[in-house]
Amino acid sequence: MRAFLAVLVVALCCAAAASAGPLPGADQPNLTSAFAPQLLVPPAAPQQLSYDELLPIWQAAGQAYGIPWSVLAAIDKIESNFGRNMGPSSAGAIGWMQFMPDTWARWGTDANGDGIADPWNAQDAIYSAARYLAATGGQTDIRAAVFAYNHAQWYVDEVMQLAQQYDAGGVEFSTSLDNTQQQLETAKQAVLDAQAKLDAAKQQLAELQQKESDILAAAGAAATLTDRLDRQKAATLTDAEVQTQQAAVDKAQVELQNAQSSLSSARDSATATSFATGAGSILQTASYDDGYVFPVAGGAGVVSVGHTHHDYPAADIAAPAGTQEYALHDGTVDRAWASPSGNCGIGFTISTTDGLTWTYCHMSYLEPTVVAGAALRAGDPVGLVGQTGHATGPHLHLQLQPATGYPQDEAWFQSFAGTAFSWSDSVQANAAPSPTFRVVSGPADVSRSLESASPVVFFTTTGA
């Protein structure tokens, strides 16, 4: 019965796609280039379609404009995750296929015949993408057309690799990829929520303990017996609150451990799917090159780095909150702090076997395996991107200890440009003749673990 219903849905979608009426050609853009401002606003109830519902639209649009349907499917997946993340993006791209408004004004297509070329409608957006790809030569050179869609070689490679998977695996591959991705995202969010709950519980416990300590100190200094007894009574009542809050901390700790276990299981389940060509960036797997791993997953489409970092050597690796972070090389953890502390927030320092020492900062979560003395292999999960400490926006602050040079200047780092990350600027200004550094103390609980080290450059007043 379910198979029959699936066939019926596909048939109905095909009929809808085929009944849209005459379509504009790909030989010239729309006569008007005006963009309706109201189309910048996402609909209150965004359209959601399954793979079975999208398949006939990709196929019909591809046939109409001579574009492989699997390429349209791959672009749809990469750009909006099949309509689950339609923007507007930070660059202003909108809708199912993430068109910029001016491009949509020229190539937007009313494929469903309702009188509106709507980028938030799957049929209109997919047909428009097919039309644009055809207009840029996709019927004869699909790779060049995909490059015109997004001017980056990593994008072309990712689209074409994913398209091959859709061609070969169809609904089975799509279902596996979607399910795996959703399981990972759900598990990571559960860890982030549990970590935040634990941190809040610990903070409240610390405040109550301080309150109890202050009351006891006041009791000891009381001038009269009556005052002393009153304060001791208040201390007893506060101690009861402390015990209750300690129980809340213990409960939150168990919840975090359960969430960590679920995340580990989700990673194990994702292993087989993650080996599929083109799935790595979507599933945030590690990118390897000659013994090194780029420390933030997600690929060049979502991870970006500037050539410089304020007035001292460091790399701000920008990525969405919750993005997976990895050990960049084999090494040993020198120190780690799993609760937000000072400017660095959550982070750790690792001495790698190439003779360098690195500090990770601003993490939203640190893996329980990342503790002082732990041996890590390149590609081991170490935590998730966040913005704890002194940070503006989610990113990994990566810094050499001591800060003798920019991580971006390391050969291994540069080897990942265009695949694991994109440059967010075009100027290489790291060789400034007189860089200005401000040496400051580390976070309170971190600096205590740096007794044997000289002062460390953590941050300047311009932020991190």
Secondary structure, 3 states (H helix, E strand, C coil): CHHHHHHHHHHHHHHHHHCCCCCCCCCCCCCCCCCCHHHHCCCCCCCCCCHHHHHHHHHHHHHHHCCCHHHHHHHHHHHHCCCCCCCCCCCCCECCCCECHHHHHHHCCCCCCCCCCCCCCHHHHHHHHHHHHHHCCCCCCHHHHHHHHCCCHHHHHHHHHHHHHHHHHHHHHHHHHHHHHHHHHHHHHHHHHHHHHHHHHHHHHHHHHHHHHHHHHHHHCCCCHHHHHHHHHHHHHHHHHHHHHHHHHHHHHHHHHHHHHHHHHHHHHHHHHHCCCCCCCCCCCCCEECCEECCECCCCCCCEECCCCCCCCCEEEECCCCCEEECCCCEEEEEEECCCCCCCCEEEEEEECCCCEEEEEEECEECCCCCCCCEECCCCEEEECECCCCCCCCEEEEEECCCCCCHHHCHHHHCCECCCEEECCCCCCCCCCCCCCCCCCCCHHHHHHHCCCCCCCCCECCEC
